[in-house]
Amino acid sequence: QVQLVESGGALVQPGGSLRLSCAASGFTFSSYVMSWYRQSPGKEREFVATIATSSSTNYADSVKGRFTISRDNAKNTVYLQMNSLKPEDTAVYYCNTKSIRNGMDYWGKGTLVTVSS
């Protein structure tokens, strides 16, 4: 059974940093693309970053240069390092992977990041 558990969300001041973690289980982590999405109140869920099995990465324009996604296959964990945080980064951040067997999306329950002074 695929499980994704996010952690690390917090209240942080503008300009601050935060690192999110997503612990994965129930599948061969090293074989799966892992992604982060976020959803702000009243808005659609949006893509933030993705990391391939090769560790190549891709980012939304809004976070490029500020956020870094990484993975530790030995720990079955994907991270999102967020620097220079802005109030508009406030959202629930979700970890995602897609089954390589049937294309089904799996989501964690999310972790709340609030950027405010």
MONORJO-V574620 format. One record per helix or strand. SS is the DSSP state (H for helix, E for strand). FROM is the first residue (numbers start at 1). LEN is the number of residues. If there is no record, write none. Layout:
ss = [SS,SS]
from = [FROM,FROM]
len = [LEN,LEN]
This chain:
ss = [E,E,E,H,E,E,E,E,E,H,E,E,E]
from = [3,11,18,29,34,46,57,67,77,87,91,105,111]
len = [5,2,8,3,6,6,3,6,6,3,8,3,5]
